[in-house]
Amino acid sequence: MNENPLDAFDPRALGARLKEVREARGWTQQDVAKRLGFARTTMVAIEKGERRLKPRELVELAGLYGRQVSDLLQRGAPAEGFAVQLRGSITPSAPIEADFLPYIEEFQNLCEDYARLEAICEAPLSRRYPPEYDIRGGDPEVAAEDVAASERHRLALGDGPLLNLRETLEADVGLRVFQMDLPSKVAGMFAFTDDLGGCIAVNLRHPPERRRASLGHEYGHFLTSRYRSEITLEHRYERRPTGERFAEAFARAFLMPSSGLRRRFLDLERMRPKGVTHGDLCRLAHFYAVSVEAMTRRLEELRLIPTGTWDRLRLEGFRVREAQRLLGLEALTTDADAPPPRFVALAVEAWQRADLSEGQLAQILRTDRLGARERVQELGQASSNSGELQDSIDFTIPLLRSAAG
């Protein structure tokens, strides 16, 4: 008698994952049943865990949903409502709704893979979340200044430039931050679930300065409306809602805190009797790792330069990139990989523990086997003559050992 290999998996957890993936696609149970030749009642029973799937049926469902079978067989239930919430944040009139579903699913997959790696390596991401800030009833720009100052104080960041923004939000706050190849009109995404915590994705296609601004923007949403998922589109609103005005202002205030920026600008003025120059503006923007436009508008906002200065520079044909090149200001660079360094390190550690095969390591790193080997080598590994992965540094060894060890 042949055993069903799916008997080893909890049918309720598998059913919950199938339901979540189906809802992320925006399909009803009847839609799926019709495509696969099932009765709707069969789909109901499968998703409730009352009917065990046959291997062939699981393969058909995975193909229909555009997922790997291994994704559907991950232990544990899926992050409830993650993709559904993100889909709901897109207005019906948004032209990207249908085309954007695969990006939402990949965002969730990355976050779930991150949590899975942490469980394997017994290295959970520490959550140092503040209570949600209440910004109701006040001016969002004023609230943004207050919240940004409070967060910088809470995280002991001072009032200077914040160059390692992604690392700070991961290590000191406990957010999962990814850079994804998203449609150009999408700046970023934010979602939160109790299981996965706060998750942010920013657009890898955008310049590094823009990515940092988008990351600060999504962090603002996390701080004030944690359970309301958000997809931020470029030029989405004719009249910006209060939450968007707050998030935009928060990003500026968090990256360019008023006290430190005002002090540095006034120091420049004292050294420049004839006034701060275009070169000074470029150097100041480079110092804070923001765009020249963002720095100019922030200085306008703080009333340190006349309102409309950026518009005037643009009309006069001020060439920012050429000015930066002539001043020797290197372009800002950031880690261009979608998975964060900690994610990659945990994946390699899980492979070293033999909890991931080489093929699974490649899959979780979104690459092929050759790419996985290269990533391992980058982390201090060596490759054997056969091309198989071989340890040279063991990331699983504890730093502190017991006296008996």
Residue pairs with C-beta under 8 A, 6 or more apart in sequence:
4 52
4 54
4 55
5 55
6 14
6 52
6 53
6 54
6 55
6 58
7 52
9 73
10 49
11 49
11 50
11 51
11 52
11 53
12 48
12 49
12 77
13 49
13 75
13 76
13 77
14 49
14 53
14 72
14 73
15 46
15 47
15 48
15 49
15 50
16 47
16 49
16 77
16 78
17 72
17 74
17 77
17 78
18 46
18 47
18 61
18 65
18 72
19 47
20 78
20 79
20 80
20 81
20 82
20 83
20 84
21 65
21 67
21 72
21 78
21 83
21 105
22 29
22 32
22 47
22 65
23 83
23 84
24 83
24 84
24 87
24 101
24 104
24 105
24 108
25 65
25 101
26 87
26 101
29 40
29 43
29 44
29 47
30 40
30 43
32 38
32 43
32 61
32 64
33 39
33 40
33 42
33 43
35 64
36 57
36 60
36 61
36 64
42 51
45 51
46 53
53 61
58 69
58 72
58 73
59 69
61 72
62 68
62 69
62 71
62 72
65 72
66 102
66 105
67 105
68 363
70 360
70 363
71 109
74 112
74 116
78 108
78 112
79 108
79 111
79 112
79 193
79 195
79 196
80 193
80 195
81 193
82 108
82 111
82 191
82 193
82 196
82 199
82 229
83 104
83 105
83 108
85 191
85 228
85 229
86 104
86 107
86 189
86 191
86 229
86 231
87 97
87 101
87 104
88 229
89 228
89 229
89 230
89 231
90 96
90 97
90 100
90 231
94 233
94 236
96 183
96 185
96 186
96 233
99 183
100 183
100 186
100 231
103 180
103 182
103 183
103 186
103 189
104 189
106 180
107 178
107 180
107 189
107 191
107 199
107 201
108 191
110 176
110 178
110 180
110 201
110 338
110 339
110 343
111 176
111 178
111 191
111 196
111 199
112 196
113 343
113 364
114 125
114 176
114 196
114 343
114 346
115 195
115 196
117 343
117 346
117 347
117 349
117 350
117 364
118 124
118 125
118 346
120 346
120 350
120 353
120 355
120 356
121 346
121 349
121 350
121 353
123 346
125 170
125 174
125 176
125 197
126 174
127 173
127 174
127 197
128 172
128 173
128 174
129 173
129 174
129 197
129 198
129 226
130 150
130 151
130 154
130 223
132 223
132 224
132 225
132 226
133 143
133 147
133 150
133 223
133 224
134 224
135 143
135 147
135 224
135 242
135 246
140 242
140 243
140 245
140 246
140 249
141 245
141 246
141 249
141 301
143 246
144 220
144 246
144 247
144 248
144 249
144 250
144 252
144 253
145 249
145 253
145 258
147 220
147 223
147 224
147 246
147 250
147 253
148 250
148 253
148 254
148 257
149 253
149 257
149 258
151 157
151 223
151 254
152 158
152 159
152 254
152 257
155 168
155 172
155 173
157 168
158 260
159 257
159 259
159 260
159 261
159 263
160 257
160 260
161 287
161 288
161 289
162 168
162 254
162 255
162 289
163 289
165 212
165 215
165 216
165 255
166 177
166 215
166 334
166 335
166 340
169 175
169 177
169 200
169 215
169 219
170 176
170 177
170 340
170 342
173 198
173 219
174 197
174 198
175 197
175 198
175 199
175 200
175 219
175 222
176 196
176 197
176 198
176 199
176 200
176 340
177 199
177 200
177 201
177 202
177 215
177 340
178 199
178 200
178 201
178 202
178 338
178 339
178 340
179 201
179 202
179 203
179 204
179 211
179 334
179 335
179 336
179 337
179 338
180 201
180 202
180 203
180 204
180 338
181 203
181 204
181 205
181 338
182 188
182 189
182 201
182 203
182 204
182 205
184 203
184 205
184 206
184 234
185 233
185 234
185 235
186 203
186 231
186 232
186 233
186 234
187 202
187 203
187 206
187 210
187 214
187 217
187 232
187 233
187 234
188 200
188 201
188 202
188 203
188 214
188 215
188 217
188 218
188 231
188 232
189 200
189 201
189 218
189 229
189 230
189 231
189 232
190 198
190 199
190 200
190 201
190 218
190 221
190 222
190 229
190 230
190 232
191 199
191 229
191 230
192 198
192 199
192 222
192 226
192 227
192 229
193 199
198 222
198 226
200 215
200 218
200 219
200 222
202 211
202 214
202 215
202 218
203 210
203 211
203 214
204 211
204 336
204 338
206 214
207 291
207 332
208 289
208 331
208 332
208 333
208 334
209 289
209 290
209 291
209 294
209 332
210 291
211 334
212 255
212 289
212 290
212 334
213 251
213 252
213 255
213 290
213 291
213 294
214 232
214 251
215 251
216 250
216 251
216 252
216 254
216 255
217 232
217 247
217 248
217 250
217 251
218 230
218 232
218 247
219 250
219 251
219 254
220 246
220 247
220 248
220 250
220 251
220 254
221 228
221 230
221 243
221 247
223 250
224 243
224 246
224 247
225 243
232 244
232 247
236 244
237 244
240 248
252 294
252 297
252 298
252 301
255 288
255 289
255 290
255 294
256 288
256 290
256 294
256 295
256 298
258 302
261 288
261 298
261 299
261 302
262 302
262 304
264 284
264 287
265 276
265 284
265 299
265 304
266 304
268 276
268 280
268 284
269 275
269 276
272 280
276 305
278 313
278 318
278 323
279 323
279 327
281 292
281 295
281 296
281 299
282 292
282 320
282 323
282 324
282 327
282 329
283 327
283 329
284 295
285 291
285 292
285 294
285 295
285 296
286 324
286 329
286 332
288 295
289 332
290 298
291 320
292 320
292 323
292 324
293 310
293 320
296 305
296 309
296 310
296 313
297 310
299 305
299 309
300 306
300 307
300 308
300 309
300 310
324 331
335 341
337 344
338 366
339 347
339 365
339 366
344 365
344 375
344 379
345 379
345 395
347 356
347 361
347 364
347 365
348 361
348 375
348 376
348 379
348 381
348 395
349 395
349 396
350 356
350 361
351 357
351 358
351 360
351 361
351 376
351 389
352 391
352 394
352 395
352 396
353 396
356 364
358 369
358 372
358 388
358 389
359 369
361 372
361 376
361 389
362 368
362 369
362 371
362 372
365 371
365 372
365 375
367 375
372 389
373 383
373 387
373 389
376 383
376 389
377 383
379 393
379 395
380 392
380 393
381 389
381 390
381 391
381 392
381 393
382 390
382 391
382 392
383 389
383 390
384 390
